[in-house]
């Protein structure tokens, strides 16, 4: 099947409606999945380890009749370290370089989250204290979709934030463990690794079982069952986000090698058929060259079928009036990944308000950000960059307000509070404040 990527023109009368339709994505709620997840979560909440053991043995096809107890799913530190030591030198070194860059970047976020206090003239002290979560759970996909980079991106910010316990769950279909995932857990300082997955793992982390402690927050990507489970347990625990399909938006002034741009579009389209890749450019001739590159390079891609479906169903090459309009459209799209491949990337970056991550200049390929630049690759999708942010240290810390009212301050604030409380019909609130007033 040849790729038939749509070509749009911003001057067309129906451009806005066409673009809106292209961007529209609402994850279909599969009643069967929702029903199964609800049943699994309720069972895990009721039966604990017994339910998790049963589901894991069944869904992950654990060999030799399945595990006899939950202890079989624990991966000790020695096994993690052995996995790291056994990696080829190039892979081990790449993991370590990526981990260090991620750690250095996120350390800067921690410095920005220091608490504060200030003292008012009457001696009242107000402020904010920042403290880490006690225990977090990290979900890591297993099987074919095994991502050691996700281990680093989720665990390292938690570690930097000061989280004391990081519990990682990762399914191992047919009992096969991904050694790079285990090695990444060793490097990132994960506290405990348990080889379970699916909705039952999310339930175990949220509610706790006899062998698995309940966590404060669950982060990390997963399949439709994991996403549905995370939605259902939110409120019992925190979650990072419900991620949609991957996205890339490239703003190009026509000065970048078209092969580079084509491959950058492929880099997200290869994730899955629902991924979205869009190019905005004011140069029609350049757009034609990028299209030629797409047709030329696509047959060389192992995941050509996935890329073809993604580009055909949800991709676009868009001719815009100029780069100013490209920035306006980019803000409306609010993409997960935004590349500004232009001669003056900073000039155009100043006009961008909504993007999960911005990659500035033609050498800043999005793929570098996925692995080793340092900023987090867990990013808002489906236009949620309008109101949310990349995963970071701040997601593993919480803020508590500090209020120490002086005797003098209570005389002023007590009258204000009492007046407002009476207005709301809350007499005990008012009297509580008035009792501290000097007669």
N, C-alpha and C positions, 0 to 999 in steps of 0.2 A: 504494500500500500504506500503510494507516494504521498509525501507531506503536502498538504494544501493549506498553508498558513494564510490567514485572512490579511488583507491589506486595507487599511482605513485611512481616511483623510479628514483632518480636523475641520476643514472648511465645508464638509458635507452637511446638509441641513439636518440629517438624522444622526450625526456623529455622537452626540451626548447619549442618546437613547441606545445606540448600538454598543457604545463602550460600557454603559451601565449594565446592559444585558450580558456582555462578555465577562464583566467583573463579578456579576452576581454568583454567589456560591453559598448555598445553605446545605450543610451536611444533612443528608436525609436521615431521619430517625427510623431505624429499622425496628419495627415492633418486636420481631423475634429476638433481636439482640438485646433490646431494652428489657424484655421479659426474662431472658436468660440471666442477664446481669443482676437484675433485682433478686432473682431466686438464689443466685450464687452468693451475693452479698449477705442476704438474710441467713443463709445456711452457715456462712463463715462466722457471722456475728453470734449465731446460736451454738454451733458445734466446735468452733475454733480449729485447732490443729487437725482434728479428724476430717473436717470438711476440706481444708487446704490440701491435705495429703491425698485424699480421694480424687479431687479435681486435678491435681498435678499429675498423679499417676496416669489418669485417663487422658487428659488433654495433651500432655507432653509425651505420651507414649513411652514412659520410663521402662527400660528393658528389664528382663529377668523377673517379670511379675510385678514390677513396681517397687518403690521404696517401702520399707517396713515402718519407718518412723521419720519424723521431720528432721531428725539429726542428720539424715542422709543428704539433705539439701544444703547443709552449711558448708561453705568453702573456707577453710582455715587460712590464716595469714601465711603459713608456710607454702601452701599451694599457690597462693597469689604471687608470692615472691619467686617461686619456682617457675611460674608461667612467664614472668618478666625476664628471668635469667635465661630461659630457653628460647626467647625470641631471636631472630636474626639481628645482628648488630644494627643494621639500618633501621629496622622497625623500632627497636628499643630506643635508639638515639632520637628518632623522630618523635616518639611519645614523650620523651623527657624534655626535648626542646619545646614542644607544644605546651606541655604542662607548665614549664617555667614561665613562658610568655603569658599564658592565661593567668597564672598566679600573680605575676608582676602587675598586670593590668588591673586585676580585681583588688589588689592591695590599695590602689589609689581610690577606689570606691569606698573602701572602709574609712579612709582618712576623712572623706567628705561627710561621713555620718557620725562624727563625734557629737556627743551630747552637749548641752549648753545650760547655763543658769544665768539669771541676772537678778539683781536686788533693786527693788523700788525704794523711793525715798523714805517710806515709812517702815522699811525693814522686811517687807514681804519678799520672799524668794520664789521665783517661778523658773521653770526650766523643762528640759526634756532629757531623758536618759535612754540610751540605746543599748539593748541587750540582745544576744543571739537566741535563736530558738534552741531548745534543749536537744531535740532529736528529729531528724528528717529522714524521709524515705525517698530513694531514687529508683525510678523504674527505668530499666535499660532493655530495649528490644533484644530478642535472642533469635536463634536460627539463622535464616538467610539475611535478615535485617539486623545485623550485629554491628553496633557503632561504638568502638572504643572512644572516639572523639566526644560522644555524648556523655560518657562517664566523666571525662575531664571537665567538660563544660558545666555539668551539674554538680559534681562533687567539690571541685576546687573553690568556687565561690562560697559554698557552705563552710568549707574548712577555714577560709580566710575570715568569714564572718564570726567564727568562734564556736560553731556548732560542735558539740562534744561527741554526739553519736550520729553517724551517717550509715543508714541501713540500705544496702543496695539489693534489689531483687532483679533477677534476670532469668527468663525461661531458658531451658536447655532441651529442646525437642529431641527425643530419642536418647536423652542423656548426654548429648554432645556439648561440651563446654568450649566456648570461643576463647582461645588463649590470649588474644590481644585485649579482649574485654577484661579478663582477669588481671592481666598485666597493668592495664590502665587503672584498675581499682587499687592495685598495689602502689602505683606512683601517686595517685590522688589522695591517698590516706583514708580510703573508705574503712569504716569500723568493722562492718560485717557484711558478708555477701551470702545471699540465700538464693538457690537456683529454683525459684518458682516464678510464675508469671501469670498473666491474664487477670480477669476480674477478681479471682481468689487472692492474688497477691496484693491487689489494691485494698481489698477488704481486710486482709490480715494486717496491713500497715495502718489502716484507718482505725480498726476496732481493737487490734491486739488479739493475740491468742496465747495459749499456754507457753509457747516457745518464742513468739515474736512480739516484741513490745510495740505498743501503739506509738505512732509518731505524731509530730505536730503539723507537718506539711509533707505533701507528696509532689515531687516534680519529675519531669521526664516524659518522653513520648511513648506512644504505644498504639496498638491497633484499635479497631472500632469498639471492642469489648473493654479495653483499658480506658478509652476516652469516656465511654458511657459510665463506667465505674467511678472514674474521677468526678464526673458531674454529680453523681449520686451521693458521694461521701463528702462533697464540699459542705462545710459547715461543721461537720464532725472534725475535719482536719482542713488545713489550707491546701490549695493547689496552685501550681504556677499559672497554667492557662490550658485551654482546650485548643490545640493547634489544628489549623486547617492545612490544606495542601500547600506545598512550597511555592514561592513566588520569586520572580526576578523581573525588575523593570530597568531597562538600559536607556539612559539619555545619552545620545551621541551626536556630536556636531559634524560627523562625517570625516574625521581625521584619523580614526583608528582602523587598523587592518580589519577588513570585514570578516576574515576567518576568526579573528579573536572574538568578535562580537557574536558570531554564530555559535562558537563553542561555549561562550558564556550563557547564551540562551539554552543550549543543550544541558548545561551543568545543573539546571533546576528541572528542566523537562524530563530528565532521566529518572528523577525520583519516583514519579508515578504518573499515571494517565491524567490525573486531575490537577497536576502542577501547572503553573501559569508562567509564561515567558513572553514579555512584551518589549518592543523597541520603539522609542520615540525619537524621531530625527527630522530635521527640516530639509534634508537633501534627498530628493526623490531618486537620483542616480545612485547615491550611496545605498539607499534601501534596496534597490535592485541588485546591487553587488552583494549585500548581506544575504539576500534570498538565494543568489547563485551559490554562495558559500554553504548555505544550509543544505542545498541539494547535493553539493559536492562532498561535504564532510559526513553527512548522515549515514551513508552506507558503511563508513568505517567504525561506527559506534556499536559496541556489543549490545546496548540497550536501544537499538534503533526503533524497534516496534513501539516501545513505551514513549520515546521522544516524538515519534510520528503522531501518535494519538494525542499526546499533550499539546503539541503545536497546532494540530489540525482543529482540535475541539476548543482550546482555550488560549491559544497564542495569537499574536498580532504584530504586524509591522505597520507603524502609524506615521504618516507624513503630517508634520505639524508646521505651523507658520514660521516659527523661530524657536530658539532655545528658551525664551521667556515663556512662551506658551507651553513648551514641554514641561517646565517647572510647575506651572499652574495645574496641568493635567496630572503630573506626578503627585502633587499634594492631594488631589482628589482620589487618586488610586491608593495612596498610603501603603506602598508595597513593603513586604517583608525585607527584601534585599533591593537596594537601589544603587546602580552603577552610574556614575557620571563620567563617561568616557569622552573627555573633551580637552581642548587646549588650556582652558581656564576653569578647572573643576571647582575651585574655591568660590569663584564668582557666582556660579550657579548653585552651589551648596548653600550659600547664604539665603537663597530664595526657597529652600526646602524646609517645610515645617513638619511633615509627616512621613516618616520612614523608619522601619525597624533598625536598619543599619545602612550607612552610606559608604560606598566604595568610590574614592575620588581619584581620577586619573586613569589612564589606559593600562597601567601596570597593576592596578588594584583589582584583580579578578576576585569575584565573589567566593570562589573555591578556597582562596587563601584564608578568608574569614571563617570558613567552615572548620578549619583545622588548626591553624597555628598563629594567626595574627595576634590574638590575645583577647579582644572583645568577645563577648559570648555569642554563640551561634543559635541559642534558643531565643527566637524572635517572634513578635506578634505577627499574625497572618490575617487574611480576610478583612483588610482595612482596619483592624484593631490598633494599628500603629497610630491612629488618630488619638487614642486615649491610653495606650499602654506602652510598656518599655521592654527592652531585652532583659532576660534573666540576669540577676546580678547579686552582689553581696547584700543589697538592701532587701532582697526577697527572703533572706535567711536571718534578718534582724527585725526587731520590733521596737516601737517607741513607747515609752511610758512618760506621762506628764508628771512633773514635780511641782507641788504646790505647798508652800510653807508660809502661811499667812501670819503676820505679826499681830500683836494685840492692837496696835494702832490701825493696821490695815483692816482688821475685822470690824472696826467701828464704821468705816466707810463702806466696805464691801457688804457688810451685814445688812445695812439699810437698803442697798440696791437689790440684793438677793431677796430680801423679804418682800419688797414691793413687787418684784416680778413673780415670786411664788404665790402671793395672794391673788395676783392677776390670773394665775393659772389654776387657782383653786386648790393649791397644795399647801395646806396650813402647817403640816409638820415641817415641811421645808422652811417655811417662813419662821416658825418658832425656833427651829434649830439655829438659824442665823441670829435671831433676836436675843436668844439667851446669852450670847457672847457680847452683847452691847452693854456698855456701862450705863447705869441708870442716871 
